Amino acid sequence: MVARCAILFKLIASYAQWGPIKDVFLMIRRHKTTIFTDAKESTTVYELKRIVEGILKRPPEDQRLYKDDVLLNDSQTLGNCGFTNQTARPQAPATVGLAFRLSDDSFEQLRIEPFSTPPELPDVMKPQDSGSTANEQAVQ
């Protein structure tokens, strides 16, 4: 019993020292491409580049990641870059810009295309002004 209490105490002390591990939710965007992913606040920018490599097959050294047009340092954590569970939530992920190395060893300019605007809803899908439904109106 004493051993269990000691282990529990160490876990509580560790949690108090480091705090909870927090998830951040990100949209990594380049041109018309968008990648939705999640990571820990303690994830480094380089580790995020490895995630991108697994999806887009471009090595980390051929990638640049940006927050608000500011180049991110590979050794910084996402939390230190300002991506927290308060600023990068599942329902409102934070945007990370992505640029690739060109063939001449320079990098392309960061370019993110805006999302397209959805078409207007058809009349049958729009909310009715009165309290009756479309079927009730047809019967009358």
N, CA, C and O atoms as CSV, one atom per row, in Angstrom:
chain,resi,resn,atom,element,x,y,z
A,1,MET,N,N,0.821,-1.195,0.000
A,1,MET,CA,C,0.000,0.000,0.000
A,1,MET,C,C,0.866,1.260,0.000
A,1,MET,O,O,0.566,2.235,-0.689
A,2,VAL,N,N,1.942,1.222,0.783
A,2,VAL,CA,C,2.840,2.369,0.853
A,2,VAL,C,C,3.485,2.616,-0.514
A,2,VAL,O,O,3.644,3.763,-0.933
A,3,ALA,N,N,3.854,1.534,-1.205
A,3,ALA,CA,C,4.470,1.671,-2.529
A,3,ALA,C,C,3.500,2.312,-3.511
A,3,ALA,O,O,3.900,3.159,-4.310
A,4,ARG,N,N,2.230,1.920,-3.463
A,4,ARG,CA,C,1.229,2.518,-4.356
A,4,ARG,C,C,1.062,4.001,-4.072
A,4,ARG,O,O,0.956,4.805,-4.998
A,5,CYS,N,N,1.038,4.367,-2.801
A,5,CYS,CA,C,0.906,5.779,-2.434
A,5,CYS,C,C,2.112,6.576,-2.924
A,5,CYS,O,O,1.969,7.708,-3.385
A,6,ALA,N,N,3.300,5.982,-2.822
A,6,ALA,CA,C,4.509,6.670,-3.280
A,6,ALA,C,C,4.466,6.896,-4.786
A,6,ALA,O,O,4.827,7.971,-5.265
A,7,ILE,N,N,4.028,5.887,-5.533
A,7,ILE,CA,C,3.920,6.023,-6.987
A,7,ILE,C,C,2.886,7.084,-7.344
A,7,ILE,O,O,3.123,7.919,-8.217
A,8,LEU,N,N,1.752,7.053,-6.675
A,8,LEU,CA,C,0.705,8.045,-6.926
A,8,LEU,C,C,1.206,9.444,-6.608
A,8,LEU,O,O,0.935,10.384,-7.355
A,9,PHE,N,N,1.937,9.592,-5.503
A,9,PHE,CA,C,2.482,10.891,-5.132
A,9,PHE,C,C,3.441,11.396,-6.212
A,9,PHE,O,O,3.414,12.576,-6.561
A,10,LYS,N,N,4.297,10.499,-6.750
A,10,LYS,CA,C,5.232,10.893,-7.807
A,10,LYS,C,C,4.484,11.333,-9.062
A,10,LYS,O,O,4.878,12.301,-9.713
A,11,LEU,N,N,3.412,10.629,-9.401
A,11,LEU,CA,C,2.617,11.017,-10.568
A,11,LEU,C,C,1.989,12.389,-10.378
A,11,LEU,O,O,1.995,13.216,-11.290
A,12,ILE,N,N,1.447,12.626,-9.191
A,12,ILE,CA,C,0.826,13.926,-8.903
A,12,ILE,C,C,1.877,15.025,-8.941
A,12,ILE,O,O,1.634,16.097,-9.494
A,13,ALA,N,N,3.041,14.768,-8.359
A,13,ALA,CA,C,4.113,15.764,-8.365
A,13,ALA,C,C,4.575,16.051,-9.790
A,13,ALA,O,O,4.826,17.204,-10.141
A,14,SER,N,N,4.688,15.013,-10.610
A,14,SER,CA,C,5.088,15.187,-12.001
A,14,SER,C,C,4.055,16.010,-12.762
A,14,SER,O,O,4.408,16.901,-13.534
A,15,TYR,N,N,2.777,15.708,-12.539
A,15,TYR,CA,C,1.700,16.447,-13.194
A,15,TYR,C,C,1.737,17.911,-12.776
A,15,TYR,O,O,1.559,18.805,-13.604
A,16,ALA,N,N,1.969,18.153,-11.486
A,16,ALA,CA,C,2.012,19.526,-10.987
A,16,ALA,C,C,3.194,20.283,-11.581
A,16,ALA,O,O,3.098,21.478,-11.858
A,17,GLN,N,N,4.314,19.578,-11.775
A,17,GLN,CA,C,5.505,20.221,-12.316
A,17,GLN,C,C,5.350,20.535,-13.801
A,17,GLN,O,O,5.655,21.647,-14.231
A,18,TRP,N,N,4.887,19.587,-14.575
A,18,TRP,CA,C,4.833,19.736,-16.029
A,18,TRP,C,C,3.472,20.161,-16.539
A,18,TRP,O,O,3.360,20.662,-17.658
A,19,GLY,N,N,2.443,19.973,-15.744
A,19,GLY,CA,C,1.096,20.322,-16.176
A,19,GLY,C,C,0.541,19.274,-17.118
A,19,GLY,O,O,1.254,18.354,-17.517
A,20,PRO,N,N,-0.714,19.405,-17.473
A,20,PRO,CA,C,-1.317,18.430,-18.377
A,20,PRO,C,C,-0.732,18.565,-19.780
A,20,PRO,O,O,-0.336,19.651,-20.203
A,21,ILE,N,N,-0.685,17.453,-20.483
A,21,ILE,CA,C,-0.252,17.485,-21.881
A,21,ILE,C,C,-1.438,17.986,-22.692
A,21,ILE,O,O,-2.523,17.406,-22.646
A,22,LYS,N,N,-1.222,19.065,-23.433
A,22,LYS,CA,C,-2.328,19.721,-24.111
A,22,LYS,C,C,-2.217,19.538,-25.616
A,22,LYS,O,O,-1.137,19.655,-26.197
A,23,ASP,N,N,-3.347,19.250,-26.230
A,23,ASP,CA,C,-3.406,19.109,-27.679
A,23,ASP,C,C,-3.661,20.457,-28.333
A,23,ASP,O,O,-4.389,21.295,-27.800
A,24,VAL,N,N,-3.049,20.653,-29.497
A,24,VAL,CA,C,-3.352,21.798,-30.346
A,24,VAL,C,C,-3.827,21.247,-31.686
A,24,VAL,O,O,-3.379,20.188,-32.126
A,25,PHE,N,N,-4.720,21.960,-32.318
A,25,PHE,CA,C,-5.315,21.530,-33.580
A,25,PHE,C,C,-4.928,22.544,-34.650
A,25,PHE,O,O,-5.116,23.749,-34.485
A,26,LEU,N,N,-4.384,22.029,-35.748
A,26,LEU,CA,C,-3.772,22.886,-36.755
A,26,LEU,C,C,-4.301,22.604,-38.151
A,26,LEU,O,O,-4.678,21.480,-38.482
A,27,MET,N,N,-4.317,23.661,-38.961
A,27,MET,CA,C,-4.528,23.561,-40.405
A,27,MET,C,C,-3.212,23.989,-41.041
A,27,MET,O,O,-2.828,25.154,-40.944
A,28,ILE,N,N,-2.529,23.070,-41.680
A,28,ILE,CA,C,-1.293,23.400,-42.378
A,28,ILE,C,C,-1.679,23.677,-43.821
A,28,ILE,O,O,-2.216,22.808,-44.508
A,29,ARG,N,N,-1.395,24.926,-44.288
A,29,ARG,CA,C,-1.925,25.343,-45.586
A,29,ARG,C,C,-0.815,25.794,-46.525
A,29,ARG,O,O,0.110,26.506,-46.134
A,30,ARG,N,N,-0.936,25.355,-47.777
A,30,ARG,CA,C,-0.049,25.764,-48.869
A,30,ARG,C,C,-0.875,25.773,-50.144
A,30,ARG,O,O,-1.475,24.764,-50.513
A,31,HIS,N,N,-0.901,26.916,-50.814
A,31,HIS,CA,C,-1.686,27.072,-52.045
A,31,HIS,C,C,-3.131,26.635,-51.767
A,31,HIS,O,O,-3.807,27.247,-50.940
A,32,LYS,N,N,-3.611,25.588,-52.446
A,32,LYS,CA,C,-4.981,25.103,-52.234
A,32,LYS,C,C,-5.013,23.853,-51.361
A,32,LYS,O,O,-6.071,23.254,-51.170
A,33,THR,N,N,-3.868,23.461,-50.835
A,33,THR,CA,C,-3.779,22.257,-50.008
A,33,THR,C,C,-3.960,22.618,-48.539
A,33,THR,O,O,-3.373,23.584,-48.051
A,34,THR,N,N,-4.772,21.838,-47.842
A,34,THR,CA,C,-4.974,22.013,-46.403
A,34,THR,C,C,-4.861,20.658,-45.725
A,34,THR,O,O,-5.524,19.697,-46.116
A,35,ILE,N,N,-4.015,20.591,-44.704
A,35,ILE,CA,C,-3.853,19.385,-43.896
A,35,ILE,C,C,-4.361,19.698,-42.500
A,35,ILE,O,O,-3.895,20.646,-41.869
A,36,PHE,N,N,-5.303,18.920,-42.016
A,36,PHE,CA,C,-5.772,19.049,-40.640
A,36,PHE,C,C,-5.018,18.032,-39.799
A,36,PHE,O,O,-4.984,16.847,-40.131
A,37,THR,N,N,-4.415,18.493,-38.711
A,37,THR,CA,C,-3.694,17.584,-37.820
A,37,THR,C,C,-3.752,18.112,-36.396
A,37,THR,O,O,-4.115,19.263,-36.152
A,38,ASP,N,N,-3.391,17.252,-35.475
A,38,ASP,CA,C,-3.270,17.682,-34.089
A,38,ASP,C,C,-1.900,17.270,-33.589
A,38,ASP,O,O,-1.272,16.360,-34.129
A,39,ALA,N,N,-1.443,17.955,-32.545
A,39,ALA,CA,C,-0.143,17.671,-31.945
A,39,ALA,C,C,-0.199,18.161,-30.505
A,39,ALA,O,O,-1.184,18.765,-30.081
A,40,LYS,N,N,0.841,17.902,-29.779
A,40,LYS,CA,C,0.962,18.392,-28.408
A,40,LYS,C,C,1.620,19.765,-28.435
A,40,LYS,O,O,2.373,20.082,-29.356
A,41,GLU,N,N,1.334,20.582,-27.417
A,41,GLU,CA,C,2.004,21.877,-27.309
A,41,GLU,C,C,3.512,21.699,-27.223
A,41,GLU,O,O,4.267,22.589,-27.613
A,42,SER,N,N,3.953,20.558,-26.718
A,42,SER,CA,C,5.385,20.290,-26.547
A,42,SER,C,C,6.056,19.786,-27.825
A,42,SER,O,O,7.271,19.589,-27.838
A,43,THR,N,N,5.294,19.574,-28.896
A,43,THR,CA,C,5.850,19.141,-30.180
A,43,THR,C,C,6.700,20.264,-30.763
A,43,THR,O,O,6.304,21.429,-30.722
A,44,THR,N,N,7.863,19.918,-31.303
A,44,THR,CA,C,8.700,20.946,-31.930
A,44,THR,C,C,8.237,21.197,-33.366
A,44,THR,O,O,7.531,20.382,-33.961
A,45,VAL,N,N,8.646,22.329,-33.895
A,45,VAL,CA,C,8.338,22.659,-35.291
A,45,VAL,C,C,8.937,21.591,-36.208
A,45,VAL,O,O,8.316,21.203,-37.196
A,46,TYR,N,N,10.137,21.119,-35.884
A,46,TYR,CA,C,10.757,20.068,-36.702
A,46,TYR,C,C,9.900,18.804,-36.703
A,46,TYR,O,O,9.719,18.184,-37.751
A,47,GLU,N,N,9.373,18.416,-35.544
A,47,GLU,CA,C,8.513,17.232,-35.474
A,47,GLU,C,C,7.243,17.431,-36.297
A,47,GLU,O,O,6.740,16.483,-36.900
A,48,LEU,N,N,6.722,18.660,-36.325
A,48,LEU,CA,C,5.562,18.954,-37.165
A,48,LEU,C,C,5.926,18.794,-38.642
A,48,LEU,O,O,5.120,18.303,-39.432
A,49,LYS,N,N,7.132,19.204,-39.008
A,49,LYS,CA,C,7.594,19.006,-40.385
A,49,LYS,C,C,7.667,17.521,-40.732
A,49,LYS,O,O,7.416,17.140,-41.875
A,50,ARG,N,N,8.006,16.690,-39.764
A,50,ARG,CA,C,8.041,15.235,-40.003
A,50,ARG,C,C,6.634,14.703,-40.276
A,50,ARG,O,O,6.459,13.790,-41.083
A,51,ILE,N,N,5.634,15.271,-39.603
A,51,ILE,CA,C,4.242,14.891,-39.866
A,51,ILE,C,C,3.882,15.251,-41.307
A,51,ILE,O,O,3.272,14.454,-42.020
A,52,VAL,N,N,4.263,16.460,-41.729
A,52,VAL,CA,C,4.007,16.896,-43.109
A,52,VAL,C,C,4.734,15.979,-44.090
A,52,VAL,O,O,4.183,15.622,-45.131
A,53,GLU,N,N,5.958,15.600,-43.766
A,53,GLU,CA,C,6.723,14.698,-44.634
A,53,GLU,C,C,5.985,13.377,-44.840
A,53,GLU,O,O,5.971,12.840,-45.947
A,54,GLY,N,N,5.380,12.860,-43.794
A,54,GLY,CA,C,4.645,11.609,-43.904
A,54,GLY,C,C,3.449,11.699,-44.834
A,54,GLY,O,O,3.022,10.692,-45.398
A,55,ILE,N,N,2.910,12.893,-44.997
A,55,ILE,CA,C,1.727,13.082,-45.841
A,55,ILE,C,C,2.109,13.519,-47.259
A,55,ILE,O,O,1.626,12.949,-48.238
A,56,LEU,N,N,2.967,14.521,-47.364
A,56,LEU,CA,C,3.282,15.112,-48.670
A,56,LEU,C,C,4.599,14.627,-49.270
A,56,LEU,O,O,4.946,15.009,-50.388
A,57,LYS,N,N,5.335,13.791,-48.542
A,57,LYS,CA,C,6.574,13.179,-49.048
A,57,LYS,C,C,7.645,14.206,-49.411
A,57,LYS,O,O,8.393,14.014,-50.370
A,58,ARG,N,N,7.717,15.292,-48.647
A,58,ARG,CA,C,8.782,16.289,-48.804
A,58,ARG,C,C,9.554,16.344,-47.492
A,58,ARG,O,O,8.942,16.513,-46.437
A,59,PRO,N,N,10.885,16.208,-47.520
A,59,PRO,CA,C,11.661,16.163,-46.280
A,59,PRO,C,C,11.614,17.490,-45.519
A,59,PRO,O,O,11.385,18.542,-46.116
A,60,PRO,N,N,11.830,17.441,-44.207
A,60,PRO,CA,C,11.762,18.661,-43.387
A,60,PRO,C,C,12.676,19.782,-43.872
A,60,PRO,O,O,12.313,20.955,-43.776
A,61,GLU,N,N,13.859,19.442,-44.393
A,61,GLU,CA,C,14.775,20.498,-44.843
A,61,GLU,C,C,14.261,21.212,-46.092
A,61,GLU,O,O,14.779,22.271,-46.445
A,62,ASP,N,N,13.265,20.660,-46.762
A,62,ASP,CA,C,12.648,21.304,-47.928
A,62,ASP,C,C,11.362,22.040,-47.564
A,62,ASP,O,O,10.607,22.446,-48.448
A,63,GLN,N,N,11.111,22.213,-46.272
A,63,GLN,CA,C,9.884,22.869,-45.811
A,63,GLN,C,C,10.216,24.091,-44.957
A,63,GLN,O,O,11.220,24.122,-44.245
A,64,ARG,N,N,9.355,25.083,-45.049
A,64,ARG,CA,C,9.352,26.207,-44.112
A,64,ARG,C,C,7.931,26.333,-43.588
A,64,ARG,O,O,6.969,26.299,-44.355
A,65,LEU,N,N,7.808,26.479,-42.278
A,65,LEU,CA,C,6.499,26.656,-41.650
A,65,LEU,C,C,6.411,28.062,-41.079
A,65,LEU,O,O,7.385,28.598,-40.549
A,66,TYR,N,N,5.219,28.653,-41.197
A,66,TYR,CA,C,5.008,30.040,-40.799
A,66,TYR,C,C,3.782,30.173,-39.908
A,66,TYR,O,O,2.810,29.427,-40.030
A,67,LYS,N,N,3.859,31.146,-39.013
A,67,LYS,CA,C,2.677,31.584,-38.267
A,67,LYS,C,C,2.536,33.074,-38.551
A,67,LYS,O,O,3.426,33.861,-38.227
A,68,ASP,N,N,1.426,33.455,-39.150
A,68,ASP,CA,C,1.186,34.869,-39.487
A,68,ASP,C,C,2.366,35.472,-40.254
A,68,ASP,O,O,2.835,36.557,-39.909
A,69,ASP,N,N,2.841,34.794,-41.273
A,69,ASP,CA,C,3.940,35.244,-42.131
A,69,ASP,C,C,5.292,35.311,-41.424
A,69,ASP,O,O,6.247,35.848,-41.986
A,70,VAL,N,N,5.394,34.783,-40.214
A,70,VAL,CA,C,6.660,34.746,-39.479
A,70,VAL,C,C,7.203,33.319,-39.540
A,70,VAL,O,O,6.509,32.367,-39.182
A,71,LEU,N,N,8.452,33.179,-39.996
A,71,LEU,CA,C,9.092,31.871,-40.113
A,71,LEU,C,C,9.292,31.269,-38.727
A,71,LEU,O,O,9.780,31.936,-37.815
A,72,LEU,N,N,8.908,29.994,-38.579
A,72,LEU,CA,C,9.041,29.299,-37.302
A,72,LEU,C,C,10.389,28.588,-37.225
A,72,LEU,O,O,10.867,28.031,-38.213
A,73,ASN,N,N,10.990,28.615,-36.042
A,73,ASN,CA,C,12.279,27.977,-35.784
A,73,ASN,C,C,12.065,26.503,-35.489
A,73,ASN,O,O,11.201,26.151,-34.684
A,74,ASP,N,N,12.844,25.631,-36.133
A,74,ASP,CA,C,12.687,24.181,-35.983
A,74,ASP,C,C,12.759,23.702,-34.540
A,74,ASP,O,O,12.088,22.732,-34.187
A,75,SER,N,N,13.549,24.352,-33.701
A,75,SER,CA,C,13.750,23.866,-32.333
A,75,SER,C,C,12.684,24.355,-31.354
A,75,SER,O,O,12.617,23.866,-30.226
A,76,GLN,N,N,11.861,25.298,-31.759
A,76,GLN,CA,C,10.809,25.802,-30.869
A,76,GLN,C,C,9.670,24.807,-30.753
A,76,GLN,O,O,9.386,24.054,-31.684
A,77,THR,N,N,9.019,24.814,-29.590
A,77,THR,CA,C,7.814,24.003,-29.437
A,77,THR,C,C,6.631,24.788,-29.984
A,77,THR,O,O,6.683,26.011,-30.110
A,78,LEU,N,N,5.575,24.070,-30.305
A,78,LEU,CA,C,4.370,24.738,-30.800
A,78,LEU,C,C,3.829,25.694,-29.745
A,78,LEU,O,O,3.364,26.785,-30.074
A,79,GLY,N,N,3.888,25.288,-28.477
A,79,GLY,CA,C,3.440,26.166,-27.399
A,79,GLY,C,C,4.231,27.460,-27.356
A,79,GLY,O,O,3.654,28.531,-27.167
A,80,ASN,N,N,5.554,27.377,-27.530
A,80,ASN,CA,C,6.393,28.576,-27.533
A,80,ASN,C,C,6.134,29.455,-28.750
A,80,ASN,O,O,6.396,30.657,-28.718
A,81,CYS,N,N,5.624,28.861,-29.816
A,81,CYS,CA,C,5.279,29.626,-31.025
A,81,CYS,C,C,3.915,30.304,-30.893
A,81,CYS,O,O,3.528,31.090,-31.758
A,82,GLY,N,N,3.190,30.003,-29.821
A,82,GLY,CA,C,1.881,30.616,-29.619
A,82,GLY,C,C,0.711,29.714,-29.942
A,82,GLY,O,O,-0.439,30.151,-29.889
A,83,PHE,N,N,0.981,28.461,-30.277
A,83,PHE,CA,C,-0.098,27.504,-30.540
A,83,PHE,C,C,-0.419,26.786,-29.230
A,83,PHE,O,O,0.338,25.924,-28.783
A,84,THR,N,N,-1.535,27.145,-28.629
A,84,THR,CA,C,-1.933,26.545,-27.357
A,84,THR,C,C,-3.321,25.939,-27.499
A,84,THR,O,O,-3.986,26.102,-28.522
A,85,ASN,N,N,-3.742,25.241,-26.456
A,85,ASN,CA,C,-5.090,24.662,-26.504
A,85,ASN,C,C,-6.163,25.748,-26.442
A,85,ASN,O,O,-7.344,25.458,-26.634
A,86,GLN,N,N,-5.772,26.984,-26.179
A,86,GLN,CA,C,-6.710,28.106,-26.203
A,86,GLN,C,C,-6.766,28.778,-27.574
A,86,GLN,O,O,-7.797,29.336,-27.951
A,87,THR,N,N,-5.663,28.726,-28.319
A,87,THR,CA,C,-5.614,29.406,-29.622
A,87,THR,C,C,-5.765,28.457,-30.800
A,87,THR,O,O,-5.962,28.901,-31.931
A,88,ALA,N,N,-5.674,27.155,-30.548
A,88,ALA,CA,C,-5.753,26.158,-31.630
A,88,ALA,C,C,-6.677,25.032,-31.180
A,88,ALA,O,O,-6.232,23.946,-30.810
A,89,ARG,N,N,-7.975,25.323,-31.223
A,89,ARG,CA,C,-8.990,24.391,-30.719
A,89,ARG,C,C,-9.550,23.539,-31.858
A,89,ARG,O,O,-9.402,23.895,-33.026
A,90,PRO,N,N,-10.191,22.416,-31.526
A,90,PRO,CA,C,-10.745,21.555,-32.588
A,90,PRO,C,C,-11.741,22.285,-33.479
A,90,PRO,O,O,-11.737,22.096,-34.696
A,91,GLN,N,N,-12.597,23.119,-32.885
A,91,GLN,CA,C,-13.613,23.820,-33.670
A,91,GLN,C,C,-13.063,25.068,-34.354
A,91,GLN,O,O,-13.738,25.659,-35.197
A,92,ALA,N,N,-11.846,25.476,-34.001
A,92,ALA,CA,C,-11.207,26.640,-34.611
A,92,ALA,C,C,-9.699,26.411,-34.658
A,92,ALA,O,O,-8.958,27.023,-33.888
A,93,PRO,N,N,-9.233,25.532,-35.557
A,93,PRO,CA,C,-7.797,25.228,-35.604
A,93,PRO,C,C,-6.976,26.436,-36.049
A,93,PRO,O,O,-7.453,27.284,-36.803
A,94,ALA,N,N,-5.748,26.497,-35.575
A,94,ALA,CA,C,-4.832,27.565,-35.970
A,94,ALA,C,C,-4.243,27.242,-37.344
A,94,ALA,O,O,-4.109,26.077,-37.720
A,95,THR,N,N,-3.900,28.285,-38.075
A,95,THR,CA,C,-3.330,28.115,-39.410
A,95,THR,C,C,-1.810,28.177,-39.352
A,95,THR,O,O,-1.235,29.071,-38.731
A,96,VAL,N,N,-1.171,27.218,-40.005
A,96,VAL,CA,C,0.280,27.191,-40.177
A,96,VAL,C,C,0.530,27.239,-41.677
A,96,VAL,O,O,0.028,26.397,-42.421
A,97,GLY,N,N,1.304,28.222,-42.121
A,97,GLY,CA,C,1.643,28.319,-43.539
A,97,GLY,C,C,2.802,27.397,-43.879
A,97,GLY,O,O,3.682,27.165,-43.051
A,98,LEU,N,N,2.800,26.874,-45.094
A,98,LEU,CA,C,3.836,25.948,-45.559
A,98,LEU,C,C,4.373,26.419,-46.902
A,98,LEU,O,O,3.608,26.741,-47.812
A,99,ALA,N,N,5.699,26.455,-47.017
A,99,ALA,CA,C,6.356,26.753,-48.295
A,99,ALA,C,C,7.428,25.699,-48.531
A,99,ALA,O,O,8.042,25.202,-47.587
A,100,PHE,N,N,7.649,25.362,-49.801
A,100,PHE,CA,C,8.626,24.339,-50.167
A,100,PHE,C,C,9.861,24.961,-50.814
A,100,PHE,O,O,9.816,26.061,-51.367
A,101,ARG,N,N,10.965,24.219,-50.726
A,101,ARG,CA,C,12.201,24.602,-51.402
A,101,ARG,C,C,12.009,24.415,-52.907
A,101,ARG,O,O,11.420,23.429,-53.349
A,102,LEU,N,N,12.513,25.373,-53.689
A,102,LEU,CA,C,12.483,25.281,-55.146
A,102,LEU,C,C,13.734,24.560,-55.629
A,102,LEU,O,O,14.628,24.268,-54.834
A,103,SER,N,N,13.803,24.275,-56.906
A,103,SER,CA,C,14.932,23.520,-57.459
A,103,SER,C,C,16.257,24.275,-57.347
A,103,SER,O,O,17.317,23.649,-57.326
A,104,ASP,N,N,16.217,25.603,-57.274
A,104,ASP,CA,C,17.457,26.392,-57.206
A,104,ASP,C,C,17.904,26.677,-55.772
A,104,ASP,O,O,18.699,27.589,-55.544
A,105,ASP,N,N,17.405,25.913,-54.811
A,105,ASP,CA,C,17.748,26.026,-53.386
A,105,ASP,C,C,17.115,27.221,-52.680
A,105,ASP,O,O,17.331,27.410,-51.483
A,106,SER,N,N,16.345,28.021,-53.392
A,106,SER,CA,C,15.584,29.066,-52.709
A,106,SER,C,C,14.216,28.480,-52.335
A,106,SER,O,O,13.860,27.383,-52.764
A,107,PHE,N,N,13.468,29.225,-51.536
A,107,PHE,CA,C,12.135,28.766,-51.139
A,107,PHE,C,C,11.072,29.602,-51.837
A,107,PHE,O,O,11.249,30.796,-52.075
A,108,GLU,N,N,9.972,28.946,-52.156
A,108,GLU,CA,C,8.846,29.660,-52.746
A,108,GLU,C,C,8.282,30.648,-51.727
A,108,GLU,O,O,8.456,30.486,-50.520
A,109,GLN,N,N,7.607,31.665,-52.237
A,109,GLN,CA,C,6.906,32.601,-51.365
A,109,GLN,C,C,5.732,31.883,-50.718
A,109,GLN,O,O,5.105,31.023,-51.336
A,110,LEU,N,N,5.439,32.234,-49.489
A,110,LEU,CA,C,4.278,31.665,-48.818
A,110,LEU,C,C,3.026,32.129,-49.552
A,110,LEU,O,O,2.810,33.328,-49.730
A,111,ARG,N,N,2.205,31.175,-49.975
A,111,ARG,CA,C,0.964,31.507,-50.678
A,111,ARG,C,C,-0.122,30.559,-50.208
A,111,ARG,O,O,0.003,29.340,-50.320
A,112,ILE,N,N,-1.185,31.138,-49.682
A,112,ILE,CA,C,-2.339,30.359,-49.227
A,112,ILE,C,C,-3.563,30.894,-49.951
A,112,ILE,O,O,-3.924,32.062,-49.806
A,113,GLU,N,N,-4.194,30.032,-50.728
A,113,GLU,CA,C,-5.403,30.425,-51.450
A,113,GLU,C,C,-6.572,30.490,-50.471
A,113,GLU,O,O,-6.697,29.628,-49.601
A,114,PRO,N,N,-7.425,31.499,-50.604
A,114,PRO,CA,C,-8.604,31.541,-49.730
A,114,PRO,C,C,-9.552,30.392,-50.050
A,114,PRO,O,O,-9.596,29.894,-51.175
A,115,PHE,N,N,-10.302,29.988,-49.043
A,115,PHE,CA,C,-11.299,28.944,-49.264
A,115,PHE,C,C,-12.369,29.465,-50.207
A,115,PHE,O,O,-12.668,30.660,-50.222
A,116,SER,N,N,-12.942,28.568,-50.992
A,116,SER,CA,C,-14.021,28.967,-51.898
A,116,SER,C,C,-15.276,29.281,-51.089
A,116,SER,O,O,-15.442,28.813,-49.963
A,117,THR,N,N,-16.142,30.072,-51.681
A,117,THR,CA,C,-17.403,30.423,-51.038
A,117,THR,C,C,-18.450,29.398,-51.437
A,117,THR,O,O,-18.617,29.119,-52.625
A,118,PRO,N,N,-19.154,28.834,-50.474
A,118,PRO,CA,C,-20.170,27.835,-50.834
A,118,PRO,C,C,-21.324,28.492,-51.588
A,118,PRO,O,O,-21.592,29.678,-51.396
A,119,PRO,N,N,-22.007,27.735,-52.439
A,119,PRO,CA,C,-23.148,28.301,-53.163
A,119,PRO,C,C,-24.292,28.601,-52.198
A,119,PRO,O,O,-24.342,28.086,-51.081
A,120,GLU,N,N,-25.205,29.446,-52.659
A,120,GLU,CA,C,-26.370,29.779,-51.844
A,120,GLU,C,C,-27.244,28.537,-51.679
A,120,GLU,O,O,-27.337,27.705,-52.582
A,121,LEU,N,N,-27.879,28.428,-50.522
A,121,LEU,CA,C,-28.770,27.296,-50.267
A,121,LEU,C,C,-29.975,27.341,-51.193
A,121,LEU,O,O,-30.500,28.421,-51.464
A,122,PRO,N,N,-30.423,26.189,-51.684
A,122,PRO,CA,C,-31.677,26.161,-52.450
A,122,PRO,C,C,-32.840,26.573,-51.544
A,122,PRO,O,O,-32.769,26.426,-50.324
A,123,ASP,N,N,-33.899,27.084,-52.147
A,123,ASP,CA,C,-35.047,27.570,-51.369
A,123,ASP,C,C,-35.615,26.509,-50.430
A,123,ASP,O,O,-36.022,26.828,-49.313
A,124,VAL,N,N,-35.648,25.248,-50.875
A,124,VAL,CA,C,-36.235,24.196,-50.039
A,124,VAL,C,C,-35.415,23.932,-48.780
A,124,VAL,O,O,-35.926,23.348,-47.825
A,125,MET,N,N,-34.153,24.354,-48.765
A,125,MET,CA,C,-33.308,24.132,-47.593
A,125,MET,C,C,-33.236,25.349,-46.682
A,125,MET,O,O,-32.686,25.269,-45.584
A,126,LYS,N,N,-33.786,26.472,-47.127
A,126,LYS,CA,C,-33.760,27.683,-46.310
A,126,LYS,C,C,-34.816,27.582,-45.216
A,126,LYS,O,O,-35.863,26.965,-45.417
A,127,PRO,N,N,-34.551,28.179,-44.070
A,127,PRO,CA,C,-35.552,28.145,-42.994
A,127,PRO,C,C,-36.823,28.886,-43.413
A,127,PRO,O,O,-36.773,29.894,-44.117
A,128,GLN,N,N,-37.948,28.364,-42.966
A,128,GLN,CA,C,-39.240,28.983,-43.273
A,128,GLN,C,C,-39.469,30.166,-42.341
A,128,GLN,O,O,-39.036,30.159,-41.189
A,129,ASP,N,N,-40.169,31.197,-42.866
A,129,ASP,CA,C,-40.468,32.375,-42.053
A,129,ASP,C,C,-41.545,32.096,-41.022
A,129,ASP,O,O,-41.455,32.563,-39.886
A,130,SER,N,N,-42.570,31.334,-41.411
A,130,SER,CA,C,-43.665,31.058,-40.477
A,130,SER,C,C,-43.350,29.802,-39.683
A,130,SER,O,O,-42.345,29.137,-39.931
A,131,GLY,N,N,-44.204,29.483,-38.736
A,131,GLY,CA,C,-44.022,28.311,-37.901
A,131,GLY,C,C,-44.404,27.019,-38.581
A,131,GLY,O,O,-44.146,25.955,-38.020
A,132,SER,N,N,-45.010,27.049,-39.767
A,132,SER,CA,C,-45.445,25.819,-40.432
A,132,SER,C,C,-44.354,25.293,-41.350
A,132,SER,O,O,-43.508,26.054,-41.820
A,133,THR,N,N,-44.375,24.006,-41.600
A,133,THR,CA,C,-43.393,23.376,-42.481
A,133,THR,C,C,-43.876,23.437,-43.921
A,133,THR,O,O,-45.019,23.816,-44.178
A,134,ALA,N,N,-43.018,23.069,-44.857
A,134,ALA,CA,C,-43.373,23.074,-46.277
A,134,ALA,C,C,-44.514,22.103,-46.551
A,134,ALA,O,O,-45.391,22.403,-47.361
A,135,ASN,N,N,-44.522,20.938,-45.890
A,135,ASN,CA,C,-45.597,19.959,-46.086
A,135,ASN,C,C,-46.929,20.507,-45.600
A,135,ASN,O,O,-47.956,20.317,-46.251
A,136,GLU,N,N,-46.917,21.179,-44.473
A,136,GLU,CA,C,-48.161,21.748,-43.949
A,136,GLU,C,C,-48.687,22.830,-44.880
A,136,GLU,O,O,-49.899,22.973,-45.044
A,137,GLN,N,N,-47.779,23.599,-45.493
A,137,GLN,CA,C,-48.215,24.643,-46.410
A,137,GLN,C,C,-48.811,24.033,-47.668
A,137,GLN,O,O,-49.775,24.575,-48.209
A,138,ALA,N,N,-48.266,22.922,-48.150
A,138,ALA,CA,C,-48.773,22.278,-49.359
A,138,ALA,C,C,-50.157,21.702,-49.133
A,138,ALA,O,O,-50.974,21.694,-50.054
A,139,VAL,N,N,-50.445,21.215,-47.923
A,139,VAL,CA,C,-51.746,20.619,-47.618
A,139,VAL,C,C,-52.824,21.695,-47.564
A,139,VAL,O,O,-53.973,21.428,-47.916
A,140,GLN,N,N,-52.487,22.874,-47.140
A,140,GLN,CA,C,-53.485,23.940,-46.970
A,140,GLN,C,C,-53.977,24.469,-48.243
A,140,GLN,O,O,-54.818,25.368,-48.254
